[in-house]
């Protein structure tokens, strides 16, 4: 079973996944990334007016296979 690595960037700070996760394939890795972004939306977004989260899924060889992102920007009316 292939191993996928999920590197997360939170508004410019990147956290590299050193362990990875064994999954059936890229479809399952995509689902995992989207579920993680959903959790971030629920748990992290209330902390500020501008946040950007990016998850890059890497293969065991280090190639980026997929990038998923979530952005929040709260602006008062002009």
URLINUR-V446412 format. One record per residue. N is the residue number from 1. PHI is phi in whole degrees, -180 to 180 (999 if undefined). PSI is psi as a letter, one per 40 degrees, with the letter a starting at -180 (999 if undefined). Layout:
BEGIN
n=N phi=PHI psi=PSI
n=N phi=PHI psi=PSI
END
This chain:
BEGIN
n=1 phi=999 psi=h
n=2 phi=-72 psi=i
n=3 phi=-107 psi=h
n=4 phi=-118 psi=i
n=5 phi=-112 psi=h
n=6 phi=-113 psi=g
n=7 phi=-90 psi=h
n=8 phi=-114 psi=h
n=9 phi=-112 psi=h
n=10 phi=-117 psi=h
n=11 phi=47 psi=f
n=12 phi=99 psi=e
n=13 phi=-100 psi=h
n=14 phi=-106 psi=h
n=15 phi=-117 psi=h
n=16 phi=-86 psi=h
n=17 phi=-78 psi=h
n=18 phi=-84 psi=e
n=19 phi=-105 psi=d
n=20 phi=74 psi=i
n=21 phi=-137 psi=h
n=22 phi=-80 psi=h
n=23 phi=-139 psi=i
n=24 phi=-62 psi=d
n=25 phi=-178 psi=a
n=26 phi=-65 psi=d
n=27 phi=-61 psi=d
n=28 phi=-69 psi=d
n=29 phi=-64 psi=d
n=30 phi=-61 psi=d
n=31 phi=-58 psi=d
n=32 phi=-63 psi=d
n=33 phi=-63 psi=d
n=34 phi=-67 psi=d
n=35 phi=-64 psi=d
n=36 phi=-64 psi=d
n=37 phi=-62 psi=d
n=38 phi=-62 psi=d
n=39 phi=-65 psi=d
n=40 phi=-63 psi=d
n=41 phi=-58 psi=d
n=42 phi=-73 psi=d
n=43 phi=-97 psi=d
n=44 phi=-110 psi=d
n=45 phi=-64 psi=d
n=46 phi=-63 psi=e
n=47 phi=-89 psi=g
n=48 phi=135 psi=i
n=49 phi=-97 psi=e
n=50 phi=-136 psi=h
n=51 phi=-142 psi=i
n=52 phi=-139 psi=h
n=53 phi=-118 psi=h
n=54 phi=-133 psi=h
n=55 phi=-116 psi=h
n=56 phi=-110 psi=h
n=57 phi=-95 psi=h
n=58 phi=-108 psi=i
n=59 phi=-83 psi=i
n=60 phi=-61 psi=d
n=61 phi=-82 psi=e
n=62 phi=101 psi=e
n=63 phi=-75 psi=h
n=64 phi=-77 psi=h
n=65 phi=-98 psi=d
n=66 phi=-161 psi=i
n=67 phi=-126 psi=h
n=68 phi=-127 psi=i
n=69 phi=-138 psi=i
n=70 phi=-141 psi=h
n=71 phi=-125 psi=i
n=72 phi=-133 psi=h
n=73 phi=-142 psi=h
n=74 phi=-112 psi=h
n=75 phi=-131 psi=h
n=76 phi=-71 psi=i
n=77 phi=-64 psi=i
n=78 phi=-76 psi=999
END
